[in-house]
Amino acid sequence: MKTGHLDSSIFGHPDHEPEHEEAHEESDVVPTRRGERRRLAEERQRADRLRRKQRRRVRRSRRMVVLLVALGLVVGTGAVAASVLWPLVASLTASNDYAGDGSGAVSIAVHGGDASRTIGAALQKAGVVKTAGAFEDAAAGDPRSGSIRPGIYALHSKMSARSALAMLLDPINRTVPQVTIREGLWTSEIISALAAATGQPLADYTVALKHPALLGLPVQAKGNVEGYLFPSTYEFESDVSATEQLQTMVAKSLDELRKLGVAPDKAQRVLTIASIVEAEARAQPDRPKVARVIENRLATAMPLQMDSTVHFISHRRGKVGTTNAERRSASPYNTYVVAGLPPGPIDSPGLSAMQAAVNPTPGRWMYFVAVNPQTGLTRFSVDAAGQAVNVKLFLAWCSKNPGKC
């Protein structure tokens, strides 16, 4: 940088002299002899040297003035400058990370799709790590960071970024709202369980059911989600809507059917049979046999006469068997009076019931009855005579257990 730049910017360029002065000197002296010309040249050189010395003195004086002014500004504002600059210097030299494993308890929510930057920002805001950048650096150096799962994590305050990352990668520190939907529930029971476990309003599920097209139901379901909400244990984050939860369950049901080799146009029939099997058979070995009874009756146009389908009409639980009035219902789900399968599933069947519906046990059974509803003991028969014997056993159990039948 040229030293005269500051001088010229404040006071004007010191080397710049009016051109007409020198021109005036030369116009007054017209050389006539060689010696005179030499004398005049020497005088001009001496004058030039003198002017250069004067200019240097002026420049030095001006620089001193600028230096004194600057020094005065620094001295006059020293306290302010220190108060402003020192924190900046300190921040540039301080570590951006805590040391150690931290202390206390802090809960952090990680959502699906959160990148390390998002997680780091949440950790910094909660006081878990000192800076989001420190966590990003730690995550960038550990390929496992991409496997952090959504959920609520129990961490500590003022942890090193590496310690925080380690705790996020350890599943023991992770909790997530879970809801277990058991086999054989009706849709009304399922949405109540979902609302209780996830905190979503029950009304949200009711509204979602009114828009079946959004749930991924097949055409054969005719907009009825009954039977398509696969029973399992689900992890739904707090920001997962009621519609999204039901979508997940429907997709799971259709996926299980696909794995069993069920064609899409057969899904409704398989689920309907599986739902009856789910309601009628408790013991695993009995389920394929119950499915066979259903198929045998359908093949001979014999009414199914399943109490479970009648219970579905009134959504009644707690007692086995049906009353005469219930068996006279005009509902299409009353398999005592309507031949063939009911219009659709009567509950949400689990995998074992689906498997039974897809692969019934070979046999000629036409009847079955749970002779001990408490234990689920079930007997099968190929004709009405054998069924009559088994029914007597059932009635004997009912007489010993008043109020159960």
C-alpha positions as CSV (number, residue, x, y, z in Angstrom):
1,M,0.0,0.0,0.0
2,K,1.4,3.5,-0.9
3,T,2.0,5.6,2.2
4,G,0.7,8.8,0.7
5,H,-2.7,7.3,-0.1
6,L,-4.1,8.2,3.4
7,D,-2.7,11.7,3.2
8,S,-4.1,12.4,-0.2
9,S,-7.5,11.0,0.8
10,I,-7.7,13.4,3.8
11,F,-5.7,16.5,2.7
12,G,-5.3,16.2,-1.0
13,H,-2.3,14.8,-3.0
14,P,0.9,16.5,-1.7
15,D,2.8,15.8,-4.9
16,H,0.3,17.6,-7.1
17,E,1.5,21.2,-7.8
18,P,-0.2,23.7,-10.1
19,E,1.3,23.2,-13.5
20,H,1.1,26.9,-14.5
21,E,3.8,27.9,-11.9
22,E,6.6,26.0,-13.6
23,A,5.3,27.0,-16.9
24,H,5.6,30.6,-15.8
25,E,9.2,30.2,-14.7
26,E,10.3,28.7,-18.0
27,S,8.5,31.4,-20.0
28,D,10.3,34.2,-18.2
29,V,13.9,32.8,-18.8
30,V,14.8,32.4,-22.4
31,P,18.3,30.8,-22.7
32,T,20.8,32.7,-25.0
33,R,24.1,31.2,-23.9
34,R,25.3,27.6,-23.0
35,G,26.6,28.7,-19.5
36,E,23.5,30.6,-18.8
37,R,21.4,27.6,-19.7
38,R,23.6,25.4,-17.4
39,R,23.2,27.9,-14.5
40,L,19.4,28.0,-15.0
41,A,19.2,24.2,-15.1
42,E,21.2,24.0,-11.8
43,E,19.0,26.5,-10.2
44,R,15.9,24.6,-11.3
45,Q,17.4,21.4,-9.9
46,R,18.1,23.1,-6.5
47,A,14.6,24.5,-6.5
48,D,13.2,21.0,-7.2
49,R,15.3,19.5,-4.4
50,L,14.0,22.1,-2.0
51,R,10.4,21.6,-3.0
52,R,10.8,17.8,-2.6
53,K,12.2,18.3,0.9
54,Q,9.4,20.6,1.8
55,R,6.9,18.1,0.5
56,R,8.4,15.3,2.6
57,R,8.2,17.4,5.7
58,V,4.6,18.2,5.0
59,R,3.8,14.5,4.4
60,R,5.6,13.6,7.7
61,S,3.7,16.3,9.5
62,R,0.4,15.1,8.0
63,R,1.1,11.5,8.9
64,M,1.9,12.5,12.5
65,V,-1.4,14.3,12.6
66,V,-3.3,11.3,11.4
67,L,-1.4,9.0,13.8
68,L,-2.2,11.4,16.7
69,V,-5.9,11.6,15.7
70,A,-6.1,7.8,15.5
71,L,-4.3,7.3,18.8
72,G,-6.7,9.8,20.4
73,L,-9.6,7.8,19.1
74,V,-8.2,4.6,20.5
75,V,-7.4,6.1,23.8
76,G,-10.7,7.8,24.0
77,T,-12.8,4.7,23.2
78,G,-10.5,2.1,24.6
79,A,-13.0,0.8,27.2
80,V,-15.8,0.6,24.6
81,A,-13.5,-1.2,22.1
82,A,-12.4,-3.7,24.7
83,S,-15.9,-4.4,25.7
84,V,-16.9,-5.0,22.1
85,L,-13.9,-6.8,20.8
86,W,-13.0,-9.0,23.8
87,P,-16.1,-11.2,23.6
88,L,-15.4,-11.7,19.9
89,V,-11.9,-12.7,20.5
90,A,-12.9,-15.0,23.3
91,S,-15.6,-16.6,21.1
92,L,-13.0,-17.3,18.3
93,T,-10.6,-18.9,20.7
94,A,-13.1,-20.9,22.9
95,S,-14.1,-24.5,22.2
96,N,-17.4,-25.1,20.5
97,D,-18.0,-28.3,22.5
98,Y,-18.5,-29.4,26.0
99,A,-16.3,-32.1,27.6
100,G,-17.6,-35.3,29.3
101,D,-20.9,-37.1,29.6
102,G,-22.9,-34.3,31.1
103,S,-25.3,-34.5,34.0
104,G,-29.0,-34.3,34.7
105,A,-31.9,-35.5,32.5
106,V,-33.0,-33.9,29.2
107,S,-35.6,-35.3,26.8
108,I,-35.0,-34.8,23.1
109,A,-37.5,-35.7,20.3
110,V,-36.1,-37.0,17.0
111,H,-38.5,-37.0,14.1
112,G,-38.5,-39.1,11.0
113,G,-36.3,-37.6,8.3
114,D,-34.4,-35.3,10.7
115,A,-30.9,-34.6,9.4
116,S,-27.9,-34.3,11.7
117,R,-28.1,-30.5,11.4
118,T,-31.7,-30.6,12.6
119,I,-30.9,-32.9,15.5
120,G,-27.9,-30.8,16.4
121,A,-30.0,-27.7,16.5
122,A,-32.5,-29.4,18.8
123,L,-29.7,-30.6,21.1
124,Q,-28.1,-27.1,21.3
125,K,-31.5,-25.5,22.0
126,A,-32.1,-27.9,24.9
127,G,-28.6,-27.4,26.3
128,V,-27.4,-30.9,25.6
129,V,-24.5,-29.9,23.4
130,K,-22.7,-26.6,23.2
131,T,-23.2,-26.0,19.5
132,A,-25.0,-27.7,16.7
133,G,-21.8,-27.6,14.6
134,A,-20.0,-29.8,17.1
135,F,-22.7,-32.4,16.8
136,E,-22.7,-32.2,13.0
137,D,-18.9,-32.8,13.1
138,A,-19.3,-35.8,15.4
139,A,-22.1,-37.2,13.2
140,A,-20.1,-36.7,10.0
141,G,-17.3,-38.7,11.5
142,D,-19.5,-41.7,12.5
143,P,-21.3,-43.5,9.7
144,R,-23.7,-45.0,12.2
145,S,-25.3,-41.5,12.7
146,G,-27.6,-42.2,9.7
147,S,-29.3,-44.9,11.7
148,I,-30.7,-42.7,14.5
149,R,-34.3,-43.7,14.7
150,P,-37.3,-41.4,15.5
151,G,-38.4,-41.3,19.1
152,I,-37.9,-39.6,22.5
153,Y,-34.4,-39.9,23.9
154,A,-33.2,-39.5,27.4
155,L,-29.9,-37.5,27.4
156,H,-27.9,-35.3,29.7
157,S,-27.2,-31.6,29.9
158,K,-23.9,-30.2,28.7
159,M,-22.6,-33.3,27.1
160,S,-19.8,-33.6,24.5
161,A,-21.1,-34.0,21.0
162,R,-19.6,-37.5,20.8
163,S,-21.3,-38.5,24.0
164,A,-24.6,-37.2,22.8
165,L,-24.3,-39.1,19.5
166,A,-23.4,-42.3,21.4
167,M,-26.5,-42.1,23.5
168,L,-28.7,-41.4,20.4
169,L,-27.3,-44.6,18.9
170,D,-28.0,-46.7,21.9
171,P,-31.6,-48.0,21.8
172,I,-31.8,-48.2,25.6
173,N,-32.1,-44.4,25.6
174,R,-35.0,-44.4,23.1
175,T,-38.7,-44.4,23.9
176,V,-41.5,-44.0,21.4
177,P,-45.3,-44.2,21.9
178,Q,-46.4,-47.7,21.2
179,V,-49.8,-49.2,20.8
180,T,-50.6,-52.9,20.6
181,I,-53.7,-53.8,18.6
182,R,-54.7,-57.4,19.5
183,E,-56.3,-59.7,17.1
184,G,-60.1,-59.8,16.6
185,L,-61.0,-56.2,17.5
186,W,-63.6,-54.3,15.8
187,T,-62.8,-51.0,14.1
188,S,-64.5,-49.0,16.8
189,E,-62.3,-50.7,19.4
190,I,-59.2,-50.2,17.4
191,I,-59.6,-46.4,17.0
192,S,-60.3,-46.1,20.7
193,A,-57.1,-47.9,21.5
194,L,-55.2,-45.7,19.0
195,A,-56.5,-42.5,20.4
196,A,-55.7,-43.5,24.0
197,A,-52.2,-44.5,23.1
198,T,-51.2,-41.7,20.8
199,G,-53.1,-38.8,22.2
200,Q,-54.8,-38.1,18.9
201,P,-58.5,-37.1,19.3
202,L,-60.9,-39.9,18.7
203,A,-62.8,-37.6,16.4
204,D,-59.8,-37.5,14.1
205,Y,-60.1,-41.2,13.5
206,T,-63.9,-40.9,12.9
207,V,-63.3,-38.3,10.3
208,A,-60.5,-40.4,8.6
209,L,-62.9,-43.3,8.3
210,K,-65.2,-41.1,6.3
211,H,-62.5,-40.8,3.6
212,P,-61.7,-44.4,2.8
213,A,-60.0,-43.5,-0.5
214,L,-57.2,-41.9,1.5
215,L,-56.6,-45.1,3.5
216,G,-55.5,-47.3,0.6
217,L,-58.4,-49.7,0.7
218,P,-59.0,-52.0,-2.2
219,V,-62.1,-51.5,-4.3
220,Q,-63.6,-54.8,-3.0
221,A,-63.8,-53.3,0.5
222,K,-66.4,-50.8,-0.7
223,G,-65.1,-48.1,1.6
224,N,-65.3,-50.3,4.8
225,V,-62.1,-50.5,6.7
226,E,-63.3,-53.4,9.0
227,G,-60.9,-56.2,8.8
228,Y,-58.1,-54.2,7.1
229,L,-56.5,-52.8,10.2
230,F,-53.8,-55.3,10.8
231,P,-53.3,-56.2,14.5
232,S,-49.8,-55.7,15.6
233,T,-47.6,-53.4,17.8
234,Y,-47.1,-50.0,16.2
235,E,-44.8,-47.1,16.9
236,F,-46.6,-43.8,16.0
237,E,-44.8,-40.6,16.7
238,S,-46.9,-37.8,18.2
239,D,-47.0,-35.9,14.8
240,V,-48.4,-38.9,12.9
241,S,-52.0,-38.1,12.0
242,A,-54.9,-40.4,12.5
243,T,-55.2,-40.9,8.7
244,E,-51.5,-41.8,8.5
245,Q,-51.9,-44.4,11.3
246,L,-54.8,-46.1,9.6
247,Q,-53.0,-46.0,6.3
248,T,-50.1,-47.8,7.9
249,M,-52.3,-50.5,9.3
250,V,-54.2,-51.0,6.0
251,A,-50.9,-51.3,4.1
252,K,-49.6,-53.8,6.6
253,S,-52.7,-56.0,6.2
254,L,-52.4,-55.9,2.4
255,D,-48.7,-56.6,2.6
256,E,-49.3,-59.7,4.8
257,L,-51.9,-61.0,2.3
258,R,-49.5,-60.4,-0.6
259,K,-46.9,-62.4,1.3
260,L,-49.4,-65.3,1.6
261,G,-49.9,-65.2,-2.2
262,V,-53.4,-63.8,-2.0
263,A,-54.4,-62.0,-5.2
264,P,-55.8,-58.5,-4.7
265,D,-59.3,-59.5,-6.0
266,K,-59.4,-62.3,-3.4
267,A,-58.3,-60.3,-0.4
268,Q,-61.9,-59.4,0.7
269,R,-63.0,-63.1,0.7
270,V,-59.9,-64.2,2.5
271,L,-60.1,-61.5,5.2
272,T,-63.8,-62.3,5.7
273,I,-63.2,-65.9,6.4
274,A,-60.1,-65.1,8.5
275,S,-62.1,-62.7,10.6
276,I,-64.7,-65.5,11.4
277,V,-61.8,-67.9,12.2
278,E,-60.3,-65.3,14.5
279,A,-63.6,-64.9,16.4
280,E,-64.5,-68.6,16.6
281,A,-61.2,-70.4,17.3
282,R,-58.9,-69.7,20.1
283,A,-56.4,-72.5,19.8
284,Q,-54.0,-72.4,16.9
285,P,-54.5,-76.0,15.8
286,D,-58.2,-75.4,15.5
287,R,-58.1,-72.5,13.2
288,P,-57.4,-74.3,9.9
289,K,-60.2,-76.8,10.8
290,V,-62.7,-73.9,11.4
291,A,-61.7,-72.5,8.0
292,R,-62.4,-75.9,6.5
293,V,-65.9,-76.0,8.1
294,I,-66.6,-72.6,6.5
295,E,-65.4,-73.8,3.1
296,N,-67.4,-77.0,3.3
297,R,-70.6,-75.2,4.2
298,L,-70.1,-72.7,1.4
299,A,-69.5,-75.5,-1.0
300,T,-72.9,-77.0,-0.1
301,A,-74.8,-73.7,0.2
302,M,-75.4,-74.5,3.9
303,P,-75.8,-71.4,6.1
304,L,-72.7,-70.7,8.1
305,Q,-74.7,-70.2,11.4
306,M,-71.8,-68.5,13.1
307,D,-72.5,-66.8,16.4
308,S,-69.6,-64.4,15.9
309,T,-71.3,-62.8,12.9
310,V,-74.4,-62.2,14.9
311,H,-72.4,-60.7,17.7
312,F,-70.9,-58.3,15.2
313,I,-74.3,-56.9,14.4
314,S,-74.9,-55.7,18.0
315,H,-71.2,-55.3,18.8
316,R,-71.8,-57.5,21.9
317,R,-69.1,-59.2,23.8
318,G,-69.0,-61.1,27.1
319,K,-71.4,-64.0,26.5
320,V,-71.1,-67.0,24.2
321,G,-74.0,-68.1,22.2
322,T,-76.9,-66.1,20.7
323,T,-80.5,-65.5,21.6
324,N,-83.5,-66.4,19.5
325,A,-84.1,-62.7,18.8
326,E,-80.6,-62.1,17.7
327,R,-80.7,-65.0,15.3
328,R,-83.9,-63.5,13.7
329,S,-82.0,-60.3,12.8
330,A,-82.5,-59.1,9.2
331,S,-78.9,-57.9,8.9
332,P,-76.9,-59.3,6.0
333,Y,-74.3,-60.3,8.7
334,N,-76.8,-62.7,10.2
335,T,-75.4,-66.0,8.9
336,Y,-78.2,-67.9,10.4
337,V,-80.7,-66.6,7.9
338,V,-78.4,-65.4,5.0
339,A,-76.5,-67.9,3.0
340,G,-72.9,-67.5,2.1
341,L,-70.3,-65.2,3.6
342,P,-71.3,-61.9,5.3
343,P,-70.7,-58.7,3.2
344,G,-67.2,-58.3,4.7
345,P,-64.9,-59.0,7.6
346,I,-66.3,-58.9,11.1
347,D,-63.1,-58.0,12.9
348,S,-59.4,-57.5,12.2
349,P,-57.8,-61.0,11.9
350,G,-54.2,-61.7,12.7
351,L,-51.7,-63.6,10.7
352,S,-52.5,-67.1,11.9
353,A,-56.2,-66.6,11.0
354,M,-55.2,-65.4,7.6
355,Q,-52.9,-68.4,7.1
356,A,-55.8,-70.7,8.2
357,A,-58.1,-69.0,5.7
358,V,-55.6,-69.5,2.9
359,N,-54.7,-73.1,3.8
360,P,-57.6,-74.9,5.5
361,T,-56.9,-78.3,7.0
362,P,-58.3,-81.0,4.7
363,G,-61.3,-82.7,6.2
364,R,-65.1,-83.3,5.9
365,W,-66.1,-81.5,9.1
366,M,-69.4,-79.6,8.8
367,Y,-69.8,-78.6,12.5
368,F,-67.8,-77.4,15.5
369,V,-68.6,-76.1,18.9
370,A,-66.5,-74.8,21.8
371,V,-67.4,-77.2,24.5
372,N,-65.4,-75.2,27.1
373,P,-65.4,-71.5,26.1
374,Q,-63.1,-70.7,29.0
375,T,-60.3,-72.8,27.8
376,G,-61.2,-72.7,24.1
377,L,-61.6,-76.5,23.8
378,T,-63.4,-77.1,20.6
379,R,-64.8,-80.3,19.1
380,F,-65.6,-81.0,15.4
381,S,-68.0,-83.3,13.7
382,V,-69.0,-84.3,10.2
383,D,-72.7,-84.7,10.8
384,A,-75.6,-83.4,12.9
385,A,-75.6,-86.4,15.2
386,G,-72.0,-85.7,16.2
387,Q,-72.8,-82.1,16.7
388,A,-75.7,-82.8,19.0
389,V,-73.4,-84.7,21.3
390,N,-70.9,-81.8,21.4
391,V,-73.7,-79.3,22.0
392,K,-74.7,-81.2,25.1
393,L,-71.2,-80.8,26.4
394,F,-71.4,-77.1,25.7
395,L,-74.7,-76.7,27.6
396,A,-73.3,-78.6,30.5
397,W,-70.5,-76.1,30.8
398,C,-73.0,-73.3,30.6
399,S,-75.0,-74.7,33.5
400,K,-71.9,-74.8,35.6
401,N,-71.0,-71.2,34.6
402,P,-74.2,-69.2,35.0
403,G,-74.1,-65.8,33.3
404,K,-71.5,-66.9,30.8
405,C,-73.8,-68.1,28.1
